[in-house]
Structures are given as C-alpha cells and as structure tokens.
Amino acid sequence: MGALCYYVARRKMQKPAAAGLLGAVLSLIPIFSVIYLFILLFKKDVGSASAAVSE
C-alpha cells in the first residue's frame, strides 16, 4: 500500500516519499490506508494548483 500511495503522491504532493511512508505505516490498519489513499486521489495536482495561481 505504501508503494501505491507513493505512486499517487508523486503528482499530488511536494514530498511524495513522506506520503508513501505514511501510507505504509497506515497500512497496518487497512481502513486507514484506504481512507488515506482516497484523500490522495481526490487532492489536486501540485502542477495544476501552481498553474492556476500564475494566471
């Protein structure tokens, strides 16, 4: 689950390694890891947020 969180977080966060590590820790309790993954999936991409600010 940590690898999947890292893969999703690469576009969503500035520190994807920390997000992957947190996903790995939360995978000890499966429902928390699923909730965390959904939060990552619905978060806006880092690139799109900075593009919207610059316009």
PyMOL Python script that loads the backbone (N, CA, C, O; Angstrom):
from pymol import cmd

cmd.read_pdbstr("""\
ATOM      1  N   MET A   1       0.833  -1.190   0.000  1.00  0.00           N
ATOM      2  CA  MET A   1       0.000   0.000   0.000  1.00  0.00           C
ATOM      3  C   MET A   1       0.873   1.248   0.000  1.00  0.00           C
ATOM      4  O   MET A   1       0.499   2.267  -0.582  1.00  0.00           O
ATOM      5  N   GLY A   2       2.021   1.178   0.640  1.00  0.00           N
ATOM      6  CA  GLY A   2       2.925   2.327   0.671  1.00  0.00           C
ATOM      7  C   GLY A   2       3.409   2.693  -0.721  1.00  0.00           C
ATOM      8  O   GLY A   2       3.522   3.875  -1.046  1.00  0.00           O
ATOM      9  N   ALA A   3       3.699   1.690  -1.552  1.00  0.00           N
ATOM     10  CA  ALA A   3       4.152   1.946  -2.923  1.00  0.00           C
ATOM     11  C   ALA A   3       3.041   2.590  -3.743  1.00  0.00           C
ATOM     12  O   ALA A   3       3.305   3.482  -4.549  1.00  0.00           O
ATOM     13  N   LEU A   4       1.815   2.152  -3.547  1.00  0.00           N
ATOM     14  CA  LEU A   4       0.685   2.735  -4.260  1.00  0.00           C
ATOM     15  C   LEU A   4       0.466   4.188  -3.825  1.00  0.00           C
ATOM     16  O   LEU A   4       0.187   5.048  -4.660  1.00  0.00           O
ATOM     17  N   CYS A   5       0.587   4.456  -2.553  1.00  0.00           N
ATOM     18  CA  CYS A   5       0.466   5.831  -2.056  1.00  0.00           C
ATOM     19  C   CYS A   5       1.577   6.710  -2.621  1.00  0.00           C
ATOM     20  O   CYS A   5       1.335   7.861  -2.983  1.00  0.00           O
ATOM     21  N   TYR A   6       2.786   6.176  -2.696  1.00  0.00           N
ATOM     22  CA  TYR A   6       3.893   6.937  -3.274  1.00  0.00           C
ATOM     23  C   TYR A   6       3.631   7.235  -4.745  1.00  0.00           C
ATOM     24  O   TYR A   6       3.878   8.351  -5.204  1.00  0.00           O
ATOM     25  N   TYR A   7       3.134   6.254  -5.484  1.00  0.00           N
ATOM     26  CA  TYR A   7       2.857   6.426  -6.908  1.00  0.00           C
ATOM     27  C   TYR A   7       1.816   7.539  -7.127  1.00  0.00           C
ATOM     28  O   TYR A   7       1.973   8.369  -8.023  1.00  0.00           O
ATOM     29  N   VAL A   8       0.778   7.553  -6.324  1.00  0.00           N
ATOM     30  CA  VAL A   8      -0.263   8.579  -6.451  1.00  0.00           C
ATOM     31  C   VAL A   8       0.269   9.933  -5.981  1.00  0.00           C
ATOM     32  O   VAL A   8      -0.042  10.962  -6.580  1.00  0.00           O
ATOM     33  N   ALA A   9       1.067   9.939  -4.917  1.00  0.00           N
ATOM     34  CA  ALA A   9       1.536  11.188  -4.314  1.00  0.00           C
ATOM     35  C   ALA A   9       2.594  11.893  -5.143  1.00  0.00           C
ATOM     36  O   ALA A   9       2.870  13.067  -4.900  1.00  0.00           O
ATOM     37  N   ARG A  10       3.199  11.215  -6.121  1.00  0.00           N
ATOM     38  CA  ARG A  10       4.231  11.864  -6.932  1.00  0.00           C
ATOM     39  C   ARG A  10       3.694  13.109  -7.623  1.00  0.00           C
ATOM     40  O   ARG A  10       4.424  14.089  -7.768  1.00  0.00           O
ATOM     41  N   ARG A  11       2.446  13.094  -8.048  1.00  0.00           N
ATOM     42  CA  ARG A  11       1.857  14.260  -8.707  1.00  0.00           C
ATOM     43  C   ARG A  11       1.097  15.155  -7.745  1.00  0.00           C
ATOM     44  O   ARG A  11       0.822  16.313  -8.061  1.00  0.00           O
ATOM     45  N   LYS A  12       0.761  14.640  -6.596  1.00  0.00           N
ATOM     46  CA  LYS A  12      -0.132  15.364  -5.699  1.00  0.00           C
ATOM     47  C   LYS A  12       0.566  16.153  -4.603  1.00  0.00           C
ATOM     48  O   LYS A  12      -0.012  17.096  -4.063  1.00  0.00           O
ATOM     49  N   MET A  13       1.796  15.788  -4.264  1.00  0.00           N
ATOM     50  CA  MET A  13       2.469  16.407  -3.123  1.00  0.00           C
ATOM     51  C   MET A  13       3.892  16.795  -3.483  1.00  0.00           C
ATOM     52  O   MET A  13       4.453  16.319  -4.470  1.00  0.00           O
ATOM     53  N   GLN A  14       4.462  17.665  -2.668  1.00  0.00           N
ATOM     54  CA  GLN A  14       5.837  18.080  -2.907  1.00  0.00           C
ATOM     55  C   GLN A  14       6.832  17.097  -2.289  1.00  0.00           C
ATOM     56  O   GLN A  14       7.990  17.059  -2.703  1.00  0.00           O
ATOM     57  N   LYS A  15       6.409  16.315  -1.325  1.00  0.00           N
ATOM     58  CA  LYS A  15       7.267  15.310  -0.694  1.00  0.00           C
ATOM     59  C   LYS A  15       6.587  13.944  -0.788  1.00  0.00           C
ATOM     60  O   LYS A  15       5.990  13.481   0.184  1.00  0.00           O
ATOM     61  N   PRO A  16       6.677  13.296  -1.954  1.00  0.00           N
ATOM     62  CA  PRO A  16       5.975  12.024  -2.120  1.00  0.00           C
ATOM     63  C   PRO A  16       6.554  10.886  -1.276  1.00  0.00           C
ATOM     64  O   PRO A  16       5.838   9.941  -0.946  1.00  0.00           O
ATOM     65  N   ALA A  17       7.831  10.967  -0.925  1.00  0.00           N
ATOM     66  CA  ALA A  17       8.422   9.911  -0.092  1.00  0.00           C
ATOM     67  C   ALA A  17       7.765   9.892   1.287  1.00  0.00           C
ATOM     68  O   ALA A  17       7.499   8.823   1.836  1.00  0.00           O
ATOM     69  N   ALA A  18       7.506  11.061   1.838  1.00  0.00           N
ATOM     70  CA  ALA A  18       6.840  11.134   3.139  1.00  0.00           C
ATOM     71  C   ALA A  18       5.414  10.596   3.046  1.00  0.00           C
ATOM     72  O   ALA A  18       4.935   9.931   3.965  1.00  0.00           O
ATOM     73  N   ALA A  19       4.742  10.885   1.940  1.00  0.00           N
ATOM     74  CA  ALA A  19       3.386  10.381   1.750  1.00  0.00           C
ATOM     75  C   ALA A  19       3.380   8.864   1.601  1.00  0.00           C
ATOM     76  O   ALA A  19       2.482   8.192   2.107  1.00  0.00           O
ATOM     77  N   GLY A  20       4.379   8.326   0.909  1.00  0.00           N
ATOM     78  CA  GLY A  20       4.485   6.876   0.774  1.00  0.00           C
ATOM     79  C   GLY A  20       4.776   6.200   2.099  1.00  0.00           C
ATOM     80  O   GLY A  20       4.224   5.143   2.402  1.00  0.00           O
ATOM     81  N   LEU A  21       5.642   6.813   2.884  1.00  0.00           N
ATOM     82  CA  LEU A  21       5.960   6.264   4.200  1.00  0.00           C
ATOM     83  C   LEU A  21       4.728   6.290   5.109  1.00  0.00           C
ATOM     84  O   LEU A  21       4.458   5.329   5.829  1.00  0.00           O
ATOM     85  N   LEU A  22       3.993   7.385   5.068  1.00  0.00           N
ATOM     86  CA  LEU A  22       2.774   7.468   5.868  1.00  0.00           C
ATOM     87  C   LEU A  22       1.754   6.424   5.407  1.00  0.00           C
ATOM     88  O   LEU A  22       1.068   5.817   6.229  1.00  0.00           O
ATOM     89  N   GLY A  23       1.658   6.220   4.095  1.00  0.00           N
ATOM     90  CA  GLY A  23       0.762   5.180   3.579  1.00  0.00           C
ATOM     91  C   GLY A  23       1.177   3.799   4.035  1.00  0.00           C
ATOM     92  O   GLY A  23       0.326   2.960   4.333  1.00  0.00           O
ATOM     93  N   ALA A  24       2.485   3.550   4.095  1.00  0.00           N
ATOM     94  CA  ALA A  24       2.970   2.249   4.565  1.00  0.00           C
ATOM     95  C   ALA A  24       2.653   2.040   6.046  1.00  0.00           C
ATOM     96  O   ALA A  24       2.273   0.944   6.457  1.00  0.00           O
ATOM     97  N   VAL A  25       2.810   3.091   6.835  1.00  0.00           N
ATOM     98  CA  VAL A  25       2.502   2.990   8.260  1.00  0.00           C
ATOM     99  C   VAL A  25       1.000   2.791   8.470  1.00  0.00           C
ATOM    100  O   VAL A  25       0.580   1.993   9.308  1.00  0.00           O
ATOM    101  N   LEU A  26       0.202   3.526   7.701  1.00  0.00           N
ATOM    102  CA  LEU A  26      -1.253   3.397   7.847  1.00  0.00           C
ATOM    103  C   LEU A  26      -1.773   2.062   7.324  1.00  0.00           C
ATOM    104  O   LEU A  26      -2.894   1.669   7.644  1.00  0.00           O
ATOM    105  N   SER A  27      -0.973   1.364   6.525  1.00  0.00           N
ATOM    106  CA  SER A  27      -1.432   0.072   6.016  1.00  0.00           C
ATOM    107  C   SER A  27      -1.492  -0.993   7.107  1.00  0.00           C
ATOM    108  O   SER A  27      -2.028  -2.078   6.883  1.00  0.00           O
ATOM    109  N   LEU A  28      -0.950  -0.694   8.283  1.00  0.00           N
ATOM    110  CA  LEU A  28      -1.088  -1.613   9.411  1.00  0.00           C
ATOM    111  C   LEU A  28      -2.554  -1.727   9.835  1.00  0.00           C
ATOM    112  O   LEU A  28      -2.978  -2.761  10.351  1.00  0.00           O
ATOM    113  N   ILE A  29      -3.315  -0.669   9.617  1.00  0.00           N
ATOM    114  CA  ILE A  29      -4.759  -0.673   9.857  1.00  0.00           C
ATOM    115  C   ILE A  29      -5.411  -0.391   8.501  1.00  0.00           C
ATOM    116  O   ILE A  29      -5.478   0.764   8.081  1.00  0.00           O
ATOM    117  N   PRO A  30      -5.886  -1.417   7.822  1.00  0.00           N
ATOM    118  CA  PRO A  30      -6.283  -1.291   6.417  1.00  0.00           C
ATOM    119  C   PRO A  30      -7.313  -0.199   6.114  1.00  0.00           C
ATOM    120  O   PRO A  30      -7.221   0.436   5.064  1.00  0.00           O
ATOM    121  N   ILE A  31      -8.261   0.034   6.969  1.00  0.00           N
ATOM    122  CA  ILE A  31      -9.275   1.046   6.667  1.00  0.00           C
ATOM    123  C   ILE A  31      -8.659   2.444   6.622  1.00  0.00           C
ATOM    124  O   ILE A  31      -9.078   3.284   5.826  1.00  0.00           O
ATOM    125  N   PHE A  32      -7.658   2.693   7.481  1.00  0.00           N
ATOM    126  CA  PHE A  32      -6.990   3.997   7.457  1.00  0.00           C
ATOM    127  C   PHE A  32      -6.188   4.189   6.179  1.00  0.00           C
ATOM    128  O   PHE A  32      -6.127   5.294   5.639  1.00  0.00           O
ATOM    129  N   SER A  33      -5.577   3.122   5.697  1.00  0.00           N
ATOM    130  CA  SER A  33      -4.798   3.251   4.464  1.00  0.00           C
ATOM    131  C   SER A  33      -5.703   3.493   3.269  1.00  0.00           C
ATOM    132  O   SER A  33      -5.330   4.230   2.356  1.00  0.00           O
ATOM    133  N   VAL A  34      -6.875   2.893   3.254  1.00  0.00           N
ATOM    134  CA  VAL A  34      -7.817   3.113   2.156  1.00  0.00           C
ATOM    135  C   VAL A  34      -8.341   4.546   2.187  1.00  0.00           C
ATOM    136  O   VAL A  34      -8.452   5.190   1.144  1.00  0.00           O
ATOM    137  N   ILE A  35      -8.661   5.042   3.365  1.00  0.00           N
ATOM    138  CA  ILE A  35      -9.126   6.421   3.503  1.00  0.00           C
ATOM    139  C   ILE A  35      -8.037   7.393   3.074  1.00  0.00           C
ATOM    140  O   ILE A  35      -8.319   8.372   2.383  1.00  0.00           O
ATOM    141  N   TYR A  36      -6.792   7.134   3.476  1.00  0.00           N
ATOM    142  CA  TYR A  36      -5.669   7.990   3.101  1.00  0.00           C
ATOM    143  C   TYR A  36      -5.462   7.977   1.584  1.00  0.00           C
ATOM    144  O   TYR A  36      -5.178   9.015   0.986  1.00  0.00           O
ATOM    145  N   LEU A  37      -5.603   6.810   0.968  1.00  0.00           N
ATOM    146  CA  LEU A  37      -5.454   6.712  -0.481  1.00  0.00           C
ATOM    147  C   LEU A  37      -6.547   7.506  -1.193  1.00  0.00           C
ATOM    148  O   LEU A  37      -6.269   8.172  -2.190  1.00  0.00           O
ATOM    149  N   PHE A  38      -7.768   7.447  -0.707  1.00  0.00           N
ATOM    150  CA  PHE A  38      -8.846   8.238  -1.313  1.00  0.00           C
ATOM    151  C   PHE A  38      -8.589   9.732  -1.147  1.00  0.00           C
ATOM    152  O   PHE A  38      -8.882  10.509  -2.056  1.00  0.00           O
ATOM    153  N   ILE A  39      -8.055  10.140  -0.020  1.00  0.00           N
ATOM    154  CA  ILE A  39      -7.710  11.551   0.178  1.00  0.00           C
ATOM    155  C   ILE A  39      -6.663  11.980  -0.836  1.00  0.00           C
ATOM    156  O   ILE A  39      -6.764  13.060  -1.419  1.00  0.00           O
ATOM    157  N   LEU A  40      -5.660  11.139  -1.048  1.00  0.00           N
ATOM    158  CA  LEU A  40      -4.632  11.460  -2.047  1.00  0.00           C
ATOM    159  C   LEU A  40      -5.208  11.520  -3.457  1.00  0.00           C
ATOM    160  O   LEU A  40      -4.838  12.388  -4.247  1.00  0.00           O
ATOM    161  N   LEU A  41      -6.108  10.601  -3.768  1.00  0.00           N
ATOM    162  CA  LEU A  41      -6.670  10.573  -5.111  1.00  0.00           C
ATOM    163  C   LEU A  41      -7.489  11.811  -5.431  1.00  0.00           C
ATOM    164  O   LEU A  41      -7.470  12.292  -6.564  1.00  0.00           O
ATOM    165  N   PHE A  42      -8.210  12.333  -4.442  1.00  0.00           N
ATOM    166  CA  PHE A  42      -9.068  13.485  -4.687  1.00  0.00           C
ATOM    167  C   PHE A  42      -8.377  14.825  -4.457  1.00  0.00           C
ATOM    168  O   PHE A  42      -8.986  15.874  -4.670  1.00  0.00           O
ATOM    169  N   LYS A  43      -7.142  14.808  -4.034  1.00  0.00           N
ATOM    170  CA  LYS A  43      -6.372  16.036  -3.848  1.00  0.00           C
ATOM    171  C   LYS A  43      -5.948  16.562  -5.217  1.00  0.00           C
ATOM    172  O   LYS A  43      -5.675  15.779  -6.128  1.00  0.00           O
ATOM    173  N   LYS A  44      -5.894  17.877  -5.362  1.00  0.00           N
ATOM    174  CA  LYS A  44      -5.478  18.468  -6.630  1.00  0.00           C
ATOM    175  C   LYS A  44      -3.995  18.237  -6.871  1.00  0.00           C
ATOM    176  O   LYS A  44      -3.210  18.128  -5.930  1.00  0.00           O
ATOM    177  N   ASP A  45      -3.619  18.163  -8.149  1.00  0.00           N
ATOM    178  CA  ASP A  45      -2.216  18.000  -8.510  1.00  0.00           C
ATOM    179  C   ASP A  45      -1.434  19.257  -8.148  1.00  0.00           C
ATOM    180  O   ASP A  45      -1.975  20.363  -8.174  1.00  0.00           O
ATOM    181  N   VAL A  46      -0.172  19.084  -7.814  1.00  0.00           N
ATOM    182  CA  VAL A  46       0.689  20.208  -7.460  1.00  0.00           C
ATOM    183  C   VAL A  46       0.857  21.124  -8.670  1.00  0.00           C
ATOM    184  O   VAL A  46       0.796  22.345  -8.527  1.00  0.00           O
ATOM    185  N   GLY A  47       1.064  20.564  -9.843  1.00  0.00           N
ATOM    186  CA  GLY A  47       1.266  21.357 -11.051  1.00  0.00           C
ATOM    187  C   GLY A  47       0.048  22.167 -11.432  1.00  0.00           C
ATOM    188  O   GLY A  47       0.192  23.309 -11.867  1.00  0.00           O
ATOM    189  N   SER A  48      -1.153  21.618 -11.284  1.00  0.00           N
ATOM    190  CA  SER A  48      -2.358  22.356 -11.649  1.00  0.00           C
ATOM    191  C   SER A  48      -2.652  23.475 -10.662  1.00  0.00           C
ATOM    192  O   SER A  48      -3.206  24.505 -11.045  1.00  0.00           O
ATOM    193  N   ALA A  49      -2.292  23.288  -9.408  1.00  0.00           N
ATOM    194  CA  ALA A  49      -2.526  24.351  -8.419  1.00  0.00           C
ATOM    195  C   ALA A  49      -1.616  25.542  -8.679  1.00  0.00           C
ATOM    196  O   ALA A  49      -2.052  26.687  -8.556  1.00  0.00           O
ATOM    197  N   SER A  50      -0.352  25.291  -9.039  1.00  0.00           N
ATOM    198  CA  SER A  50       0.565  26.397  -9.300  1.00  0.00           C
ATOM    199  C   SER A  50       0.228  27.071 -10.616  1.00  0.00           C
ATOM    200  O   SER A  50       0.460  28.271 -10.763  1.00  0.00           O
ATOM    201  N   ALA A  51      -0.312  26.336 -11.578  1.00  0.00           N
ATOM    202  CA  ALA A  51      -0.700  26.931 -12.859  1.00  0.00           C
ATOM    203  C   ALA A  51      -1.902  27.868 -12.686  1.00  0.00           C
ATOM    204  O   ALA A  51      -1.995  28.903 -13.347  1.00  0.00           O
ATOM    205  N   ALA A  52      -2.813  27.490 -11.794  1.00  0.00           N
ATOM    206  CA  ALA A  52      -3.995  28.312 -11.563  1.00  0.00           C
ATOM    207  C   ALA A  52      -3.618  29.610 -10.859  1.00  0.00           C
ATOM    208  O   ALA A  52      -4.251  30.642 -11.086  1.00  0.00           O
ATOM    209  N   VAL A  53      -2.609  29.571 -10.018  1.00  0.00           N
ATOM    210  CA  VAL A  53      -2.183  30.770  -9.290  1.00  0.00           C
ATOM    211  C   VAL A  53      -1.486  31.741 -10.226  1.00  0.00           C
ATOM    212  O   VAL A  53      -1.654  32.953 -10.089  1.00  0.00           O
ATOM    213  N   SER A  54      -0.708  31.237 -11.174  1.00  0.00           N
ATOM    214  CA  SER A  54       0.076  32.105 -12.045  1.00  0.00           C
ATOM    215  C   SER A  54      -0.764  32.810 -13.091  1.00  0.00           C
ATOM    216  O   SER A  54      -0.297  33.779 -13.690  1.00  0.00           O
ATOM    217  N   GLU A  55      -1.987  32.361 -13.332  1.00  0.00           N
ATOM    218  CA  GLU A  55      -2.836  33.005 -14.356  1.00  0.00           C
ATOM    219  C   GLU A  55      -3.511  34.245 -13.855  1.00  0.00           C
ATOM    220  O   GLU A  55      -4.251  34.889 -14.599  1.00  0.00           O
TER     221      GLU A  55
END
""", "prot")
cmd.dss("prot")
cmd.show_as("cartoon", "prot")
cmd.util.cbc("prot")
cmd.orient("prot")
